Amino acid sequence: MSKGGLILGIESSCDETAAAVVERGERTLSSVVASQISTHARYGGVVPELASREHLRAIVPVVRAALAEAGVALDDLDAIAVTAGPGLAGALLVGVSYAKALAFAAGLPLIAVNHLEGHIHAVLLQGLQNATAASGNNPQWTGRSPSDSPDAQSLALVVSGGHTHLYWAQHGEGGWRYRLVGRTVDDAAGEAYDKVAKLLGFGYPGGPWIDALARFGDPRAVPFSFSQIKHKIHLGDRPPRTKAAVSAPIADLDPHFLFSFSGIKTAVLRYVELHGLREEAQARAARLFAPGADARPPRSKEEALELCPQQVLDLVASFQHAVVGDLMKKSFAAAEALGARRILVTGGVAANRELRTRFSAEAGRHRVRVEFPTLALSTDNAAMIAAAAWPRFQAGEFASGELSGNPSLALGGS
């Protein structure tokens, strides 16, 4: 029996400790995120051991802050939801262990949520909140949930630092079901952004830097391209080796919907070496990360040129143009093949301005609706975890006391 439909969500899959209270999967009462960017920036990427330690420090005050911001106590909650995977093993362990202890102490059911499903529900949550605002309703619960969307079928692109997946999402009896239709066979798109940014001497995470700098460069200066991915015979029935979730063997997926970003990362490296840009990049990194330096993406062409020459701006713009183009081409091809009338684009890379602009323009040409979460809901947060947990709460899908974090947790089948 539901009290008021309040679920506390907890997220700790990577480098952000987050907690949120969401009402019936629709209305966000609080969302608190403790970022670790400053901890990992000097290393150019997430250091798993440091991430776990930071989660241990932050999780109790973050959960307390989320409850206080929502104006609720543990007794007011219906359930506690937590990210069970995929993600970093130690980071997941912190969130799962704390959620289990809190649920046990409060006598509340525990709901395990897949991080990728959470990202998909970030878009659904935003859509419901937009619909509520447009209808002129007061901020009271409207009685709906993300699973009540009139769009029973959608193509979802989850694109972030650890994931680049295409899912066919269907709503039916018992909530949402997912089928994997495409994925990266190596690096995720956001991972390529981070590595290219580090190679060029910029900050971490790389996405905001690349996106900011790309505005001031020529996107066609460097002719990057993506070749058709072919099935790799040597893999047999095994899934490709990536850091993302374990999923269907590559042979079970249409090669037209497979991504690969390691090649363009290598192409950028070769360009840097061929044009003698490595030393300049190392000097730039030293300036940006010197004690007391104001390491932030440039806001104007003048600031960008103070940071790097036009040649580098053109390289960055060309890199981003190629990556966004590949994501767009394969997403719309999959939507056409599946007959999808709606594409949900979510994950950290969904905050990219060029991606949003080009996907929206392409959607008009294809007569397909494309939806994004807000910028705050694009990156890791706990509101999306609580929203994804609501249909599971309604279906009575609760986790046992044996729940453990699964770094390779898959979402959906082939």
N, C-alpha and C positions, 0 to 999 in steps of 0.2 A: 504494500500500500504506500503510495507516494504521499509525503507530507506536503511539500510545496514545490517539488521538482528541482530542488537545488543539488547540484553536484559540484564537488570540489575536484578540480583537475590538477595533476602534478606532472610536470615535464622536466626530465633531466637527461635526455638522450645524448647530448653533445656538450656544448659549452655555454648553455644558458639554463639557469635554474629558474623555473617559472611555476606559478600557482594562480588559479583563477576559480571564481565561482560563477557558474552559468545556470540560468533558470530554464529548465525543460528544453535544453539544447538550443535555445533561441535568444535569450537575453543575457548579455554579459553584465554581471554585477560588479565584477572586479577582475583585473588582470595585472599581475605583478611579475616583472622579469628582471632577474639579476644577471647582467651580461658579464662575460669573462674576456671580452675583447682585449682590454688592456693587459691582461695576464699573458695572453698568447701572441700578441702582436709582434713582440720582439723575436719570436721564433718563426714567424711567417705562416703559422698554422696551429691547429689545436694539438697540444701535448696531453695525451690521455691521462697520465698520472696527475698532472696539475689540474686538469678538469675535474677529476674525482675529488681532489682536496677542496677545490672551490665549492663544489656542490655540497660537501659536508658542512662547510662554513655557512652557506647561504640558505639551505633548505628550510630550517626551522623559522628564521625571521621572515623569509619570503611567504611561507604558508600563513604565518600569523598576520602578515600585512594584507594578504588577500582576503582573509576572513574579516579583518577589521574594516577594510575598504568596502566590502560588501555589506557590512553591518549585520553579520550572522555569526552564530556560534556553531560548534560541532553538532549540537543537538538539533539544529535546524536543518541539517543536511539529510539527503536521502541516500547518498552513496559517495564514495571516494573513487576517482578514476586516476590511473597512472599509465604512463608510457611504458610498455613492456618490451619494446624493440621496434625496429632495429636501431642500433646506435653503438656507442662505446660501452664495453662491458662494465667497467668500473663506474661510469656515469649512470648507467641504467640501474646498477645495483643500489646506488644511494637512493634514488627516487622510489624504486620498488620496495626496498626495505622500510623506508620511512612510511610509505603509504600503507603497507601491510600492518605496521605497528599502530599507526593512527586509526585505521579501520577497526582493528581488534580492540583497541582501548575504547573507542566510541561505540562499538557494537554496530558498525555500519558495513554494508556489503562493499566489496572491492571489485572494480571493473578494470580489466586489462585492455589497453587500447594500442593498436598498431600506430606508430608514429606517422606512417604514410597515410593511413586513413584519417588521422587527425588533420593533416594538411588539406585533404580533400574537403573535410567538414569545415575548415576555415572559410572556404568559399561559400559553402551552403549556409553557414552561420551568418556571414556578411550579407548574403542575399535575403535572408529572412529579416534581418535587422533593417535593411533598406526598404523592404516591402512594408514593414510595420511603420517606419517613418513616413513613407509615401502615403500610407492610408490615413495618416493623421491621428492614429491611435495614441492614447496616452501611454506612458511607459509601464503598462501593466501587461502581464502575460497574456498572449493572444490565443493560447491553447494549441499552437502548432509546434512542430519540431522540424529539424532539417530533413527528416525522412518523409515529410508531408509535401515536399516540393512537387509542383505539377510536372516537372521534368523528370520522368521516371528513368530516363536513360541519358547518360552523358559520357563524353570522353574526358578523362582527367589527365592532365600533364603535371606530374610532380617533379619539379626541377629545382635542385638545391646543391649545396656543397657535397652532399653524400649520395644524392639520388637523381636519376633522370629516368623516370618511368612513365609509360602510358597505360592507363587503365580504362576498361569499359566498366562503368559504374551503373548498376541497375537497382532500382528500388522495387521491392516486392514484399511478400509476406515475410515478416521477421526482420525487416530492415533492409539495409544496403548490402549488395553483394558485388564483388569486384573480380574482374578477369584481366590478367596481365596480357597486353597486346604488343608492347614494345618496351625496350629498355636500352641502357648503354651497355656495351660489351667491355668497357674499360673505365676510363675516368668519367665522373659525372660532370655536367656542364659547370656547376659552381666550383668544382675542384680545379677545372681548367682555368677558370677566372683567377682563383687564388694563386695557382702556380705561375701563370703568366705575370700577374702583378708582382709576385716575389722576384721573378726573373728580371723584371724591369726596374726593380728597386723601389716599388711602391708599398703601401701598407697592407695590413690584414684587418678584416677580410678584403679580398681583392675586388669583389663585385662593385661596391660603391666607388672605388678608385677608377676602375675601368669605365664604368658608366659615366662618371663625371668627365673624364679626360676624352672619351670618344666623341663628345659633342664638338670638340675643337679640331678634329682631324678629318681627313678625307677617307671615307669608308671603302673606297675602291682603289686606294693607292697600292695596296698589296693584295694580289689576287689569290686569296686562300680559297680552297675548294674542298668538298667532301666527296669521296668516292663511294659507290654502292658497296655496302657491307655484304660479304658472302659468308655462307655457313663455313665454320672452321671444322674440317673433318676430324682433326686430332682431338677435338673436345668430346666427340661422341655424344653420349646422352648427358654429359655433365654440364652444369651451368657455367657460364663464363666466369673467369676469376676477376672479381671486383670487390671493393670494400662494402658494397651495398648489400641489401637483403638477398638471401638465397631465393631463387625463383625458378621458373620453368627453364628447362634446357634450351639453349639457343636454337637448336634444330626445330623446336616446336613453335617458334615465333617467325612471323613474316619478316624477311630481311629488309623490306622497305620501311619497316617501323623500328629498326635498330639504330642506335646512336653510337658514335665513337668520337671521343674528344682528345685522345692521346696524340693523334696525328697532328692536329693543329697546334697543340702545345709544342710538339717537336719542331714544327715548321717555324714557330715564333723563335724558338731557341736557335735554329739555323740562321734565321734572318739577323738576329742579334750578333751572332758570331761573324757572319759574312760581312756585316757593315760596321764591325768594331764598336759595338755599343755596350759591351759587357762592363768595361772599366767605368764608363759613365754611369751605368746603372748601379754599380757598387758604391760609387761616390754619392749618388743620390740617396741610396738607402742609409748611408752613414750620416748624411745631413738630416734626413727625416727622423731617424731614431736616436739622434744625439740627445743627451739629457736636456730637458727643457724645451725641446723643439715642438712646434705646433704642427703635428702630423695629421693633416686633414686634407680631403680631396679639394682641388681648386674650384673656385666658384666663377671664375672669369677666364677669358682667353689670355689675358695678361698674366694671371697667376699660373696658368698652365704652362706658358712659355718660360716663366721663371723657373719652373720645376723641371722641364724637359724640352728638347728641341722639337720642331714641327715634325721631323721624321718619326719620332717616337709617338707623337699624337696620331699621325697617320697610321702607324702600325697598330696602335690600340683600337682605333676606329675600325680598321679593316678586320681585326680579330673579332670584335664584338659583332660587326655586321654579318660575318660568316657564321658565327655560332647561333645568333638569333635566327638567321635565315634557315639554318638546318633544323632547328627546333620547330620553326613555323612550317616548313615544307612537309616534314614527316607527321606533324600533328594534324594538319589539315588533310593530308592524304589518308590518315587513319580514320578521321572523322567521316570523310567521304565514303570510304570502304565500308564502314559500319553503319552509315546512315544517321550519324549523330547530328542533332540540330543545336547542340550546346557543347562548348568546350570549357572546362574548368582549368585554369592555369594557376598553379599554386606552388609554394616553396619559396626559399630565399631569393632565387633568381627571378621570381615573379615580381619582385620589387623594381626590377630594371626598367628604366623609362623607355628605352628603345624597344624592348620586347613588348611592353604594353601598347605602345603606339603602333608598331607594325602588326601585331596580332589583331588589334582592333580594326585596323584598315583592311586586313585580309579577311576578317570575319564578314565585313560588309560585302566584299566581292563574292564570297561563297554563300552568303545568306545563312550564316551560322552565327549564333550568339556566343560571345566569349565573355567569361566572367573571371574576375580576379578578387582576391581578398584585399583588405586595406593593407597599407604598408606594414602596419604593426602586426597584422595577422599573417603576413607572408613569411616572416622569419619565425623561428621556434617560439612557441608560446603555449600556455596551458589552457586557454579558452577553447582552442580547437580540440584538445583532448577531452575536456568536459562535454563539448558539443557532440563529439563522436560517441561518447559513452551513453548519451541519452537513449538512442534506439536500443542499445544493449540492455540498459536498465529496464526499459519497457518489456523486453523479451525475456528478462530474468537470466541474462547471461553473465553470471558472476564468477570471479576467479576464486580458486581454492587457496588455502593457506600455503600451498606448495609453490605458488607463483614465483618465478625468477625471471630476471631480465634475459632476453634473448637477442644478442647482437645481430643475428642474421634472420630475424623474424620476417617471414614473407607475408605479403598481402595478396590474396587471390591466387588462382591457378592459371594455367595456360589456356 
